[in-house]
Amino acid sequence: MPVSVDFLLRHGFPQGIVSALAADGVTHLLEHQVEAVLRFNLLGPEDLLVALPTSCGKTLIGELAGVGAALTGRRAIFSVPLKALAREKFELFKRRYEGYGLRICLATGEFSSHQPRISRGEFDIAVVIHEKLKHFLLRDPGFLKGVSVVVLDELQGVEEPQRGPELEFLLACLKRTQPRVKRVGLLGVLAPDDPLAEDFGGRVLASRLRPLDLRQGIVLTHPALADKALREYGLPAEAVTDSEWLSIYRSCNTGEIATERIPVSEEGENDFLRMVGGLVAQGESVLVFLPTRREVEQAAFHFASMKECETGCPLSEDLRSLEDELLLHCLMREVGYHHADLSPSARSLIEEAFRRGEIRV
């Protein structure tokens, strides 16, 4: 059962911080967030590895560890693998904590104006990418003096050929640091035999269950294919119609295989557009992932041309400031796109607009 965010008042967080969290939508804490404070001494000195699926609230666990340190006059570093993630966390922390007087800084490859302040220790919480944290540590062996918590996000990257060596270096440096720095590692589901838990050390908060179940499956558009698939999985026969297709999915929480009906729009250019159109007509928000930037822009243009997106809505002032004509055309129909060719400010505006519900696709 979720617990009111006021729970944090009993564990050293002042009313101003708790009110800022509540104003930003964090009105309740999930089970694992409460567990991290009560059973895993989140605000104490012990290292903690948090292995939870998406939507379980592990990022807030790391955030609370860092804020808890900053509130006692110590400093915290939040390290993530990607520039977009770093920018998102920076804006989030500024929104929540700058009003309380905490100094929030950012350092990525394309944003370096805060780097001198971070080097001098003139911050309470610094958000950096892993590459920048490595740079700070190599340039100044005493960089972590005065830092008491380092949160390392997306630690599953340690198994990847490109990111793995960098993360291993950071973990090794943080283990040797004197005076000791509390490490909080965040990652997705941890396999029972994964050596990372032993290598990391410290306590492990792990679960495979999601508060909101994730369904992974396929959509069947043809009656014959649907009949065959249903028989293979031992599921009752169901019809595929012109207005509804059939999805066969597996629940990530239970492993159960079941079916779901997917609404589709009227005959259109292709099945993909029909499915997105049907979901939008039902009031759903849709995220679509495509392999290339060109395909992303082409798909966004097509989605914006669907009758389900024709009405659109007035753009907010910050979105009207964008200079990309194709992007503006799509946004006026509540369709957006996001890729590395967009400027950092444009990507940030798109991310925020999607969170506000101003972009449906």
Secondary structure, DSSP 8 states (H G I E B T S, - for coil): --EEGGGGGGGT--HHHHHHHHHTT--EE-HHHHHHHHTS-TTSSS-EEEE--TTS-HHHHHHHHHHHHHTTT-EEEEEES-HHHHHHHHHHHHHHHGGGT--EEEE-SS--TTHHHHHTT--SEEEEEHHHHHHHHHH-TTTTTTEEEEEE--GGGGGSTTTHHHHHHHHHHHHH-SS--EEEEEES---TT-THHHHH-SEEEE----SS--EEEEEE-SHHHHHHHHHHTT-------SSEEEEEEEETTT--EEEEEEE--SS-S-HHHHHHHHHHHTT-------SSHHHHHHHHHHHHTSGGGSS-----HHHHT---HHHHHHHTTT-----TTS-HHHHHHHHHHHHTT----
